[in-house]
Amino acid sequence: MTHPASTDTERDHAVLRTARLRLRPPTAADIDAIVPLVDNPAIAMMTSRIPHPYGRADAERFIAWASDVGPSGRVCAIIRADDGVLMGGCGIEAGKNRDHELGYWLGEPYWGHGYATEAARALIDATFADPGVARIEASCRLINDASRRILRKCGFRYRAAGVIDCAALSTRVPVESYVLDRAVWRAARAGATA
């Protein structure tokens, strides 16, 4: 398990830090880094909200949405701590009548190094710091083995199969849904520190 995230304040926003990452709110200054990473069908087809092709206007809408996600949600740019490179994005959003939902994407050059798992764990820990959060949901496409591994490493358990809209494909796609409840998270954290 990665080191627990610590929280600092940067430009009046909470920043999460891990051993290798800094998770902070995305800003307009990130657009030029976001667009070439996200404008990749291999990323867009595995998400529900990312369109393809993905351009500057899409990134501007993402930044605006991220700044308005609400008090019980958090959207972050995933920044490599040692050189400040933006590698992806992650967030947890509270639904109106549902539990919190985790989502993430990572630029293809950064796949396979554990960055998405490390970012997800930090965001999960920060979300469960709110005693009112009972559980976090997540889903992944049936064909997305990498995302399934990330969810399992973070303690999520399979819940059900279903379908969701995929903006990049303009259709509904089959997914698996997962859940992580507070008790499982707490037990995993206790085991990691023992």
PyMOL commands that place a pseudoatom at each C-alpha (Angstrom):
pseudoatom trace, name=CA, resn=MET, resi=1, chain=A, elem=C, hetatm=0, pos=[0.000, 0.000, 0.000]
pseudoatom trace, name=CA, resn=THR, resi=2, chain=A, elem=C, hetatm=0, pos=[1.236, 3.518, -0.735]
pseudoatom trace, name=CA, resn=HIS, resi=3, chain=A, elem=C, hetatm=0, pos=[1.937, 6.017, 1.995]
pseudoatom trace, name=CA, resn=PRO, resi=4, chain=A, elem=C, hetatm=0, pos=[-1.178, 7.776, 3.278]
pseudoatom trace, name=CA, resn=ALA, resi=5, chain=A, elem=C, hetatm=0, pos=[-1.864, 11.100, 1.641]
pseudoatom trace, name=CA, resn=SER, resi=6, chain=A, elem=C, hetatm=0, pos=[-1.200, 14.295, 3.534]
pseudoatom trace, name=CA, resn=THR, resi=7, chain=A, elem=C, hetatm=0, pos=[-3.139, 17.484, 2.921]
pseudoatom trace, name=CA, resn=ASP, resi=8, chain=A, elem=C, hetatm=0, pos=[-1.579, 20.889, 2.311]
pseudoatom trace, name=CA, resn=THR, resi=9, chain=A, elem=C, hetatm=0, pos=[-3.111, 24.144, 1.137]
pseudoatom trace, name=CA, resn=GLU, resi=10, chain=A, elem=C, hetatm=0, pos=[-2.162, 25.533, -2.260]
pseudoatom trace, name=CA, resn=ARG, resi=11, chain=A, elem=C, hetatm=0, pos=[-3.975, 28.555, -3.659]
pseudoatom trace, name=CA, resn=ASP, resi=12, chain=A, elem=C, hetatm=0, pos=[-6.762, 28.075, -1.077]
pseudoatom trace, name=CA, resn=HIS, resi=13, chain=A, elem=C, hetatm=0, pos=[-7.476, 24.544, -2.318]
pseudoatom trace, name=CA, resn=ALA, resi=14, chain=A, elem=C, hetatm=0, pos=[-6.776, 21.286, -0.544]
pseudoatom trace, name=CA, resn=VAL, resi=15, chain=A, elem=C, hetatm=0, pos=[-3.898, 19.381, -2.093]
pseudoatom trace, name=CA, resn=LEU, resi=16, chain=A, elem=C, hetatm=0, pos=[-3.302, 15.713, -1.416]
pseudoatom trace, name=CA, resn=ARG, resi=17, chain=A, elem=C, hetatm=0, pos=[0.260, 14.433, -1.392]
pseudoatom trace, name=CA, resn=THR, resi=18, chain=A, elem=C, hetatm=0, pos=[1.470, 10.853, -1.636]
pseudoatom trace, name=CA, resn=ALA, resi=19, chain=A, elem=C, hetatm=0, pos=[4.949, 9.380, -1.968]
pseudoatom trace, name=CA, resn=ARG, resi=20, chain=A, elem=C, hetatm=0, pos=[5.046, 10.137, -5.716]
pseudoatom trace, name=CA, resn=LEU, resi=21, chain=A, elem=C, hetatm=0, pos=[2.064, 12.359, -6.471]
pseudoatom trace, name=CA, resn=ARG, resi=22, chain=A, elem=C, hetatm=0, pos=[0.418, 15.668, -5.818]
pseudoatom trace, name=CA, resn=LEU, resi=23, chain=A, elem=C, hetatm=0, pos=[-3.353, 15.786, -6.358]
pseudoatom trace, name=CA, resn=ARG, resi=24, chain=A, elem=C, hetatm=0, pos=[-4.704, 19.284, -6.773]
pseudoatom trace, name=CA, resn=PRO, resi=25, chain=A, elem=C, hetatm=0, pos=[-7.650, 20.986, -8.462]
pseudoatom trace, name=CA, resn=PRO, resi=26, chain=A, elem=C, hetatm=0, pos=[-7.164, 21.338, -12.230]
pseudoatom trace, name=CA, resn=THR, resi=27, chain=A, elem=C, hetatm=0, pos=[-6.872, 24.870, -13.571]
pseudoatom trace, name=CA, resn=ALA, resi=28, chain=A, elem=C, hetatm=0, pos=[-6.972, 26.604, -16.945]
pseudoatom trace, name=CA, resn=ALA, resi=29, chain=A, elem=C, hetatm=0, pos=[-3.167, 26.472, -16.948]
pseudoatom trace, name=CA, resn=ASP, resi=30, chain=A, elem=C, hetatm=0, pos=[-3.468, 22.659, -17.270]
pseudoatom trace, name=CA, resn=ILE, resi=31, chain=A, elem=C, hetatm=0, pos=[-5.453, 22.687, -20.524]
pseudoatom trace, name=CA, resn=ASP, resi=32, chain=A, elem=C, hetatm=0, pos=[-2.428, 22.395, -22.814]
pseudoatom trace, name=CA, resn=ALA, resi=33, chain=A, elem=C, hetatm=0, pos=[-1.282, 19.310, -20.892]
pseudoatom trace, name=CA, resn=ILE, resi=34, chain=A, elem=C, hetatm=0, pos=[-4.743, 17.728, -20.590]
pseudoatom trace, name=CA, resn=VAL, resi=35, chain=A, elem=C, hetatm=0, pos=[-5.831, 17.897, -24.247]
pseudoatom trace, name=CA, resn=PRO, resi=36, chain=A, elem=C, hetatm=0, pos=[-3.084, 15.754, -25.841]
pseudoatom trace, name=CA, resn=LEU, resi=37, chain=A, elem=C, hetatm=0, pos=[-3.349, 13.141, -23.077]
pseudoatom trace, name=CA, resn=VAL, resi=38, chain=A, elem=C, hetatm=0, pos=[-7.135, 12.824, -23.180]
pseudoatom trace, name=CA, resn=ASP, resi=39, chain=A, elem=C, hetatm=0, pos=[-7.497, 13.058, -26.951]
pseudoatom trace, name=CA, resn=ASN, resi=40, chain=A, elem=C, hetatm=0, pos=[-6.812, 9.346, -27.140]
pseudoatom trace, name=CA, resn=PRO, resi=41, chain=A, elem=C, hetatm=0, pos=[-9.551, 6.850, -28.025]
pseudoatom trace, name=CA, resn=ALA, resi=42, chain=A, elem=C, hetatm=0, pos=[-7.944, 4.262, -25.728]
pseudoatom trace, name=CA, resn=ILE, resi=43, chain=A, elem=C, hetatm=0, pos=[-8.774, 6.558, -22.792]
pseudoatom trace, name=CA, resn=ALA, resi=44, chain=A, elem=C, hetatm=0, pos=[-12.100, 7.999, -23.931]
pseudoatom trace, name=CA, resn=MET, resi=45, chain=A, elem=C, hetatm=0, pos=[-13.648, 4.624, -24.776]
pseudoatom trace, name=CA, resn=MET, resi=46, chain=A, elem=C, hetatm=0, pos=[-13.046, 3.399, -21.232]
pseudoatom trace, name=CA, resn=THR, resi=47, chain=A, elem=C, hetatm=0, pos=[-14.881, 6.305, -19.578]
pseudoatom trace, name=CA, resn=SER, resi=48, chain=A, elem=C, hetatm=0, pos=[-18.472, 7.446, -19.520]
pseudoatom trace, name=CA, resn=ARG, resi=49, chain=A, elem=C, hetatm=0, pos=[-18.015, 11.213, -19.859]
pseudoatom trace, name=CA, resn=ILE, resi=50, chain=A, elem=C, hetatm=0, pos=[-14.945, 11.830, -22.031]
pseudoatom trace, name=CA, resn=PRO, resi=51, chain=A, elem=C, hetatm=0, pos=[-15.823, 12.507, -25.683]
pseudoatom trace, name=CA, resn=HIS, resi=52, chain=A, elem=C, hetatm=0, pos=[-13.596, 11.676, -28.625]
pseudoatom trace, name=CA, resn=PRO, resi=53, chain=A, elem=C, hetatm=0, pos=[-12.119, 13.601, -30.289]
pseudoatom trace, name=CA, resn=TYR, resi=54, chain=A, elem=C, hetatm=0, pos=[-11.270, 15.749, -27.270]
pseudoatom trace, name=CA, resn=GLY, resi=55, chain=A, elem=C, hetatm=0, pos=[-10.298, 19.381, -27.779]
pseudoatom trace, name=CA, resn=ARG, resi=56, chain=A, elem=C, hetatm=0, pos=[-9.610, 22.603, -25.944]
pseudoatom trace, name=CA, resn=ALA, resi=57, chain=A, elem=C, hetatm=0, pos=[-13.307, 23.422, -25.465]
pseudoatom trace, name=CA, resn=ASP, resi=58, chain=A, elem=C, hetatm=0, pos=[-13.814, 20.009, -23.844]
pseudoatom trace, name=CA, resn=ALA, resi=59, chain=A, elem=C, hetatm=0, pos=[-10.944, 20.682, -21.437]
pseudoatom trace, name=CA, resn=GLU, resi=60, chain=A, elem=C, hetatm=0, pos=[-12.375, 24.113, -20.607]
pseudoatom trace, name=CA, resn=ARG, resi=61, chain=A, elem=C, hetatm=0, pos=[-15.749, 22.504, -19.781]
pseudoatom trace, name=CA, resn=PHE, resi=62, chain=A, elem=C, hetatm=0, pos=[-13.953, 19.922, -17.619]
pseudoatom trace, name=CA, resn=ILE, resi=63, chain=A, elem=C, hetatm=0, pos=[-12.122, 22.656, -15.662]
pseudoatom trace, name=CA, resn=ALA, resi=64, chain=A, elem=C, hetatm=0, pos=[-15.388, 24.558, -15.110]
pseudoatom trace, name=CA, resn=TRP, resi=65, chain=A, elem=C, hetatm=0, pos=[-17.178, 21.377, -13.980]
pseudoatom trace, name=CA, resn=ALA, resi=66, chain=A, elem=C, hetatm=0, pos=[-14.298, 20.427, -11.666]
pseudoatom trace, name=CA, resn=SER, resi=67, chain=A, elem=C, hetatm=0, pos=[-14.481, 23.780, -9.902]
pseudoatom trace, name=CA, resn=ASP, resi=68, chain=A, elem=C, hetatm=0, pos=[-18.230, 23.326, -9.314]
pseudoatom trace, name=CA, resn=VAL, resi=69, chain=A, elem=C, hetatm=0, pos=[-18.353, 19.671, -8.198]
pseudoatom trace, name=CA, resn=GLY, resi=70, chain=A, elem=C, hetatm=0, pos=[-19.791, 20.667, -4.828]
pseudoatom trace, name=CA, resn=PRO, resi=71, chain=A, elem=C, hetatm=0, pos=[-18.624, 20.596, -1.223]
pseudoatom trace, name=CA, resn=SER, resi=72, chain=A, elem=C, hetatm=0, pos=[-18.769, 16.820, -0.826]
pseudoatom trace, name=CA, resn=GLY, resi=73, chain=A, elem=C, hetatm=0, pos=[-16.847, 16.034, -4.010]
pseudoatom trace, name=CA, resn=ARG, resi=74, chain=A, elem=C, hetatm=0, pos=[-13.317, 16.547, -5.213]
pseudoatom trace, name=CA, resn=VAL, resi=75, chain=A, elem=C, hetatm=0, pos=[-11.746, 16.543, -8.670]
pseudoatom trace, name=CA, resn=CYS, resi=76, chain=A, elem=C, hetatm=0, pos=[-7.973, 16.539, -8.990]
pseudoatom trace, name=CA, resn=ALA, resi=77, chain=A, elem=C, hetatm=0, pos=[-5.239, 16.722, -11.556]
pseudoatom trace, name=CA, resn=ILE, resi=78, chain=A, elem=C, hetatm=0, pos=[-2.715, 13.925, -10.973]
pseudoatom trace, name=CA, resn=ILE, resi=79, chain=A, elem=C, hetatm=0, pos=[0.725, 15.558, -10.861]
pseudoatom trace, name=CA, resn=ARG, resi=80, chain=A, elem=C, hetatm=0, pos=[4.009, 13.658, -10.598]
pseudoatom trace, name=CA, resn=ALA, resi=81, chain=A, elem=C, hetatm=0, pos=[5.668, 15.152, -7.525]
pseudoatom trace, name=CA, resn=ASP, resi=82, chain=A, elem=C, hetatm=0, pos=[9.298, 14.971, -8.654]
pseudoatom trace, name=CA, resn=ASP, resi=83, chain=A, elem=C, hetatm=0, pos=[8.911, 16.952, -11.908]
pseudoatom trace, name=CA, resn=GLY, resi=84, chain=A, elem=C, hetatm=0, pos=[5.430, 18.526, -11.840]
pseudoatom trace, name=CA, resn=VAL, resi=85, chain=A, elem=C, hetatm=0, pos=[4.174, 16.660, -14.924]
pseudoatom trace, name=CA, resn=LEU, resi=86, chain=A, elem=C, hetatm=0, pos=[0.396, 16.382, -15.234]
pseudoatom trace, name=CA, resn=MET, resi=87, chain=A, elem=C, hetatm=0, pos=[-0.379, 12.712, -15.863]
pseudoatom trace, name=CA, resn=GLY, resi=88, chain=A, elem=C, hetatm=0, pos=[-4.137, 12.406, -15.474]
pseudoatom trace, name=CA, resn=GLY, resi=89, chain=A, elem=C, hetatm=0, pos=[-7.201, 13.189, -13.442]
pseudoatom trace, name=CA, resn=CYS, resi=90, chain=A, elem=C, hetatm=0, pos=[-9.312, 11.636, -10.720]
pseudoatom trace, name=CA, resn=GLY, resi=91, chain=A, elem=C, hetatm=0, pos=[-12.334, 12.579, -8.708]
pseudoatom trace, name=CA, resn=ILE, resi=92, chain=A, elem=C, hetatm=0, pos=[-15.006, 11.527, -6.297]
pseudoatom trace, name=CA, resn=GLU, resi=93, chain=A, elem=C, hetatm=0, pos=[-18.416, 13.031, -6.819]
pseudoatom trace, name=CA, resn=ALA, resi=94, chain=A, elem=C, hetatm=0, pos=[-21.454, 12.781, -4.555]
pseudoatom trace, name=CA, resn=GLY, resi=95, chain=A, elem=C, hetatm=0, pos=[-24.612, 11.814, -6.392]
pseudoatom trace, name=CA, resn=LYS, resi=96, chain=A, elem=C, hetatm=0, pos=[-28.021, 13.238, -5.529]
pseudoatom trace, name=CA, resn=ASN, resi=97, chain=A, elem=C, hetatm=0, pos=[-29.533, 9.968, -4.364]
pseudoatom trace, name=CA, resn=ARG, resi=98, chain=A, elem=C, hetatm=0, pos=[-26.478, 7.747, -4.422]
pseudoatom trace, name=CA, resn=ASP, resi=99, chain=A, elem=C, hetatm=0, pos=[-23.217, 7.197, -2.726]
pseudoatom trace, name=CA, resn=HIS, resi=100, chain=A, elem=C, hetatm=0, pos=[-20.011, 8.903, -3.736]
pseudoatom trace, name=CA, resn=GLU, resi=101, chain=A, elem=C, hetatm=0, pos=[-18.576, 7.754, -7.060]
pseudoatom trace, name=CA, resn=LEU, resi=102, chain=A, elem=C, hetatm=0, pos=[-14.905, 7.407, -7.976]
pseudoatom trace, name=CA, resn=GLY, resi=103, chain=A, elem=C, hetatm=0, pos=[-13.599, 8.079, -11.472]
pseudoatom trace, name=CA, resn=TYR, resi=104, chain=A, elem=C, hetatm=0, pos=[-10.110, 8.445, -12.951]
pseudoatom trace, name=CA, resn=TRP, resi=105, chain=A, elem=C, hetatm=0, pos=[-8.081, 8.535, -16.149]
pseudoatom trace, name=CA, resn=LEU, resi=106, chain=A, elem=C, hetatm=0, pos=[-4.356, 8.436, -16.753]
pseudoatom trace, name=CA, resn=GLY, resi=107, chain=A, elem=C, hetatm=0, pos=[-2.442, 9.436, -19.876]
pseudoatom trace, name=CA, resn=GLU, resi=108, chain=A, elem=C, hetatm=0, pos=[-1.185, 6.409, -21.806]
pseudoatom trace, name=CA, resn=PRO, resi=109, chain=A, elem=C, hetatm=0, pos=[2.536, 7.241, -21.348]
pseudoatom trace, name=CA, resn=TYR, resi=110, chain=A, elem=C, hetatm=0, pos=[2.024, 6.781, -17.584]
pseudoatom trace, name=CA, resn=TRP, resi=111, chain=A, elem=C, hetatm=0, pos=[0.189, 3.441, -17.587]
pseudoatom trace, name=CA, resn=GLY, resi=112, chain=A, elem=C, hetatm=0, pos=[1.615, 0.476, -15.717]
pseudoatom trace, name=CA, resn=HIS, resi=113, chain=A, elem=C, hetatm=0, pos=[3.457, 2.318, -12.935]
pseudoatom trace, name=CA, resn=GLY, resi=114, chain=A, elem=C, hetatm=0, pos=[0.795, 2.274, -10.194]
pseudoatom trace, name=CA, resn=TYR, resi=115, chain=A, elem=C, hetatm=0, pos=[0.020, 5.999, -10.435]
pseudoatom trace, name=CA, resn=ALA, resi=116, chain=A, elem=C, hetatm=0, pos=[-3.752, 5.549, -10.849]
pseudoatom trace, name=CA, resn=THR, resi=117, chain=A, elem=C, hetatm=0, pos=[-3.921, 3.196, -7.861]
pseudoatom trace, name=CA, resn=GLU, resi=118, chain=A, elem=C, hetatm=0, pos=[-1.879, 5.601, -5.741]
pseudoatom trace, name=CA, resn=ALA, resi=119, chain=A, elem=C, hetatm=0, pos=[-4.079, 8.554, -6.727]
pseudoatom trace, name=CA, resn=ALA, resi=120, chain=A, elem=C, hetatm=0, pos=[-7.298, 6.609, -6.140]
pseudoatom trace, name=CA, resn=ARG, resi=121, chain=A, elem=C, hetatm=0, pos=[-6.166, 5.489, -2.682]
pseudoatom trace, name=CA, resn=ALA, resi=122, chain=A, elem=C, hetatm=0, pos=[-5.303, 9.046, -1.662]
pseudoatom trace, name=CA, resn=LEU, resi=123, chain=A, elem=C, hetatm=0, pos=[-8.666, 10.328, -2.852]
pseudoatom trace, name=CA, resn=ILE, resi=124, chain=A, elem=C, hetatm=0, pos=[-10.510, 7.466, -1.123]
pseudoatom trace, name=CA, resn=ASP, resi=125, chain=A, elem=C, hetatm=0, pos=[-8.684, 8.161, 2.167]
pseudoatom trace, name=CA, resn=ALA, resi=126, chain=A, elem=C, hetatm=0, pos=[-9.527, 11.866, 1.931]
pseudoatom trace, name=CA, resn=THR, resi=127, chain=A, elem=C, hetatm=0, pos=[-13.175, 11.104, 1.182]
pseudoatom trace, name=CA, resn=PHE, resi=128, chain=A, elem=C, hetatm=0, pos=[-13.560, 8.666, 4.065]
pseudoatom trace, name=CA, resn=ALA, resi=129, chain=A, elem=C, hetatm=0, pos=[-12.056, 11.303, 6.372]
pseudoatom trace, name=CA, resn=ASP, resi=130, chain=A, elem=C, hetatm=0, pos=[-15.617, 12.702, 6.256]
pseudoatom trace, name=CA, resn=PRO, resi=131, chain=A, elem=C, hetatm=0, pos=[-17.493, 10.550, 8.792]
pseudoatom trace, name=CA, resn=GLY, resi=132, chain=A, elem=C, hetatm=0, pos=[-20.711, 11.054, 6.821]
pseudoatom trace, name=CA, resn=VAL, resi=133, chain=A, elem=C, hetatm=0, pos=[-19.435, 9.043, 3.856]
pseudoatom trace, name=CA, resn=ALA, resi=134, chain=A, elem=C, hetatm=0, pos=[-20.561, 5.424, 4.189]
pseudoatom trace, name=CA, resn=ARG, resi=135, chain=A, elem=C, hetatm=0, pos=[-19.433, 4.018, 0.846]
pseudoatom trace, name=CA, resn=ILE, resi=136, chain=A, elem=C, hetatm=0, pos=[-17.878, 4.806, -2.507]
pseudoatom trace, name=CA, resn=GLU, resi=137, chain=A, elem=C, hetatm=0, pos=[-18.999, 3.311, -5.810]
pseudoatom trace, name=CA, resn=ALA, resi=138, chain=A, elem=C, hetatm=0, pos=[-17.055, 2.854, -9.033]
pseudoatom trace, name=CA, resn=SER, resi=139, chain=A, elem=C, hetatm=0, pos=[-17.557, 1.121, -12.353]
pseudoatom trace, name=CA, resn=CYS, resi=140, chain=A, elem=C, hetatm=0, pos=[-15.365, -0.095, -15.185]
pseudoatom trace, name=CA, resn=ARG, resi=141, chain=A, elem=C, hetatm=0, pos=[-16.011, -1.415, -18.655]
pseudoatom trace, name=CA, resn=LEU, resi=142, chain=A, elem=C, hetatm=0, pos=[-16.017, -5.177, -18.933]
pseudoatom trace, name=CA, resn=ILE, resi=143, chain=A, elem=C, hetatm=0, pos=[-13.027, -4.961, -21.276]
pseudoatom trace, name=CA, resn=ASN, resi=144, chain=A, elem=C, hetatm=0, pos=[-10.979, -2.734, -18.932]
pseudoatom trace, name=CA, resn=ASP, resi=145, chain=A, elem=C, hetatm=0, pos=[-8.846, -5.187, -16.954]
pseudoatom trace, name=CA, resn=ALA, resi=146, chain=A, elem=C, hetatm=0, pos=[-6.457, -2.442, -15.785]
pseudoatom trace, name=CA, resn=SER, resi=147, chain=A, elem=C, hetatm=0, pos=[-9.232, -0.444, -14.139]
pseudoatom trace, name=CA, resn=ARG, resi=148, chain=A, elem=C, hetatm=0, pos=[-10.660, -3.586, -12.556]
pseudoatom trace, name=CA, resn=ARG, resi=149, chain=A, elem=C, hetatm=0, pos=[-7.215, -4.291, -11.001]
pseudoatom trace, name=CA, resn=ILE, resi=150, chain=A, elem=C, hetatm=0, pos=[-7.032, -0.719, -9.637]
pseudoatom trace, name=CA, resn=LEU, resi=151, chain=A, elem=C, hetatm=0, pos=[-10.438, -1.040, -8.006]
pseudoatom trace, name=CA, resn=ARG, resi=152, chain=A, elem=C, hetatm=0, pos=[-9.566, -4.384, -6.430]
pseudoatom trace, name=CA, resn=LYS, resi=153, chain=A, elem=C, hetatm=0, pos=[-6.225, -3.066, -5.128]
pseudoatom trace, name=CA, resn=CYS, resi=154, chain=A, elem=C, hetatm=0, pos=[-8.158, -0.218, -3.496]
pseudoatom trace, name=CA, resn=GLY, resi=155, chain=A, elem=C, hetatm=0, pos=[-10.465, -2.693, -1.718]
pseudoatom trace, name=CA, resn=PHE, resi=156, chain=A, elem=C, hetatm=0, pos=[-13.556, -2.397, -3.920]
pseudoatom trace, name=CA, resn=ARG, resi=157, chain=A, elem=C, hetatm=0, pos=[-15.779, -5.454, -4.174]
pseudoatom trace, name=CA, resn=TYR, resi=158, chain=A, elem=C, hetatm=0, pos=[-17.828, -6.484, -7.193]
pseudoatom trace, name=CA, resn=ARG, resi=159, chain=A, elem=C, hetatm=0, pos=[-21.494, -5.554, -6.899]
pseudoatom trace, name=CA, resn=ALA, resi=160, chain=A, elem=C, hetatm=0, pos=[-23.292, -6.048, -10.230]
pseudoatom trace, name=CA, resn=ALA, resi=161, chain=A, elem=C, hetatm=0, pos=[-23.155, -5.885, -13.999]
pseudoatom trace, name=CA, resn=GLY, resi=162, chain=A, elem=C, hetatm=0, pos=[-24.927, -3.136, -15.904]
pseudoatom trace, name=CA, resn=VAL, resi=163, chain=A, elem=C, hetatm=0, pos=[-24.649, -0.609, -18.694]
pseudoatom trace, name=CA, resn=ILE, resi=164, chain=A, elem=C, hetatm=0, pos=[-23.677, 3.072, -18.821]
pseudoatom trace, name=CA, resn=ASP, resi=165, chain=A, elem=C, hetatm=0, pos=[-23.528, 5.744, -21.502]
pseudoatom trace, name=CA, resn=CYS, resi=166, chain=A, elem=C, hetatm=0, pos=[-20.158, 6.175, -23.204]
pseudoatom trace, name=CA, resn=ALA, resi=167, chain=A, elem=C, hetatm=0, pos=[-19.768, 9.664, -24.708]
pseudoatom trace, name=CA, resn=ALA, resi=168, chain=A, elem=C, hetatm=0, pos=[-16.872, 8.619, -26.948]
pseudoatom trace, name=CA, resn=LEU, resi=169, chain=A, elem=C, hetatm=0, pos=[-18.894, 5.822, -28.545]
pseudoatom trace, name=CA, resn=SER, resi=170, chain=A, elem=C, hetatm=0, pos=[-22.317, 7.531, -28.397]
pseudoatom trace, name=CA, resn=THR, resi=171, chain=A, elem=C, hetatm=0, pos=[-23.864, 4.338, -27.076]
pseudoatom trace, name=CA, resn=ARG, resi=172, chain=A, elem=C, hetatm=0, pos=[-24.371, 2.332, -23.908]
pseudoatom trace, name=CA, resn=VAL, resi=173, chain=A, elem=C, hetatm=0, pos=[-21.631, -0.107, -22.913]
pseudoatom trace, name=CA, resn=PRO, resi=174, chain=A, elem=C, hetatm=0, pos=[-21.517, -3.017, -20.469]
pseudoatom trace, name=CA, resn=VAL, resi=175, chain=A, elem=C, hetatm=0, pos=[-19.811, -2.361, -17.145]
pseudoatom trace, name=CA, resn=GLU, resi=176, chain=A, elem=C, hetatm=0, pos=[-19.153, -3.943, -13.795]
pseudoatom trace, name=CA, resn=SER, resi=177, chain=A, elem=C, hetatm=0, pos=[-20.021, -1.884, -10.735]
pseudoatom trace, name=CA, resn=TYR, resi=178, chain=A, elem=C, hetatm=0, pos=[-18.015, -2.040, -7.531]
pseudoatom trace, name=CA, resn=VAL, resi=179, chain=A, elem=C, hetatm=0, pos=[-18.435, -0.719, -4.007]
pseudoatom trace, name=CA, resn=LEU, resi=180, chain=A, elem=C, hetatm=0, pos=[-16.117, 0.086, -1.104]
pseudoatom trace, name=CA, resn=ASP, resi=181, chain=A, elem=C, hetatm=0, pos=[-17.778, 0.596, 2.242]
pseudoatom trace, name=CA, resn=ARG, resi=182, chain=A, elem=C, hetatm=0, pos=[-16.277, 2.342, 5.238]
pseudoatom trace, name=CA, resn=ALA, resi=183, chain=A, elem=C, hetatm=0, pos=[-15.838, -0.851, 7.283]
pseudoatom trace, name=CA, resn=VAL, resi=184, chain=A, elem=C, hetatm=0, pos=[-13.819, -2.593, 4.548]
pseudoatom trace, name=CA, resn=TRP, resi=185, chain=A, elem=C, hetatm=0, pos=[-11.737, 0.553, 4.000]
pseudoatom trace, name=CA, resn=ARG, resi=186, chain=A, elem=C, hetatm=0, pos=[-11.086, 0.916, 7.752]
pseudoatom trace, name=CA, resn=ALA, resi=187, chain=A, elem=C, hetatm=0, pos=[-10.025, -2.741, 8.044]
pseudoatom trace, name=CA, resn=ALA, resi=188, chain=A, elem=C, hetatm=0, pos=[-7.678, -2.400, 5.050]
pseudoatom trace, name=CA, resn=ARG, resi=189, chain=A, elem=C, hetatm=0, pos=[-6.122, 0.761, 6.511]
pseudoatom trace, name=CA, resn=ALA, resi=190, chain=A, elem=C, hetatm=0, pos=[-5.652, -0.935, 9.903]
pseudoatom trace, name=CA, resn=GLY, resi=191, chain=A, elem=C, hetatm=0, pos=[-3.975, -3.921, 8.234]
pseudoatom trace, name=CA, resn=ALA, resi=192, chain=A, elem=C, hetatm=0, pos=[-1.634, -1.634, 6.275]
pseudoatom trace, name=CA, resn=THR, resi=193, chain=A, elem=C, hetatm=0, pos=[-0.443, 0.169, 9.407]
pseudoatom trace, name=CA, resn=ALA, resi=194, chain=A, elem=C, hetatm=0, pos=[-0.091, -2.951, 11.592]
for i in range(1, 194): cmd.bond("trace and resi %d" % i, "trace and resi %d" % (i + 1))
show_as sticks, trace
zoom trace
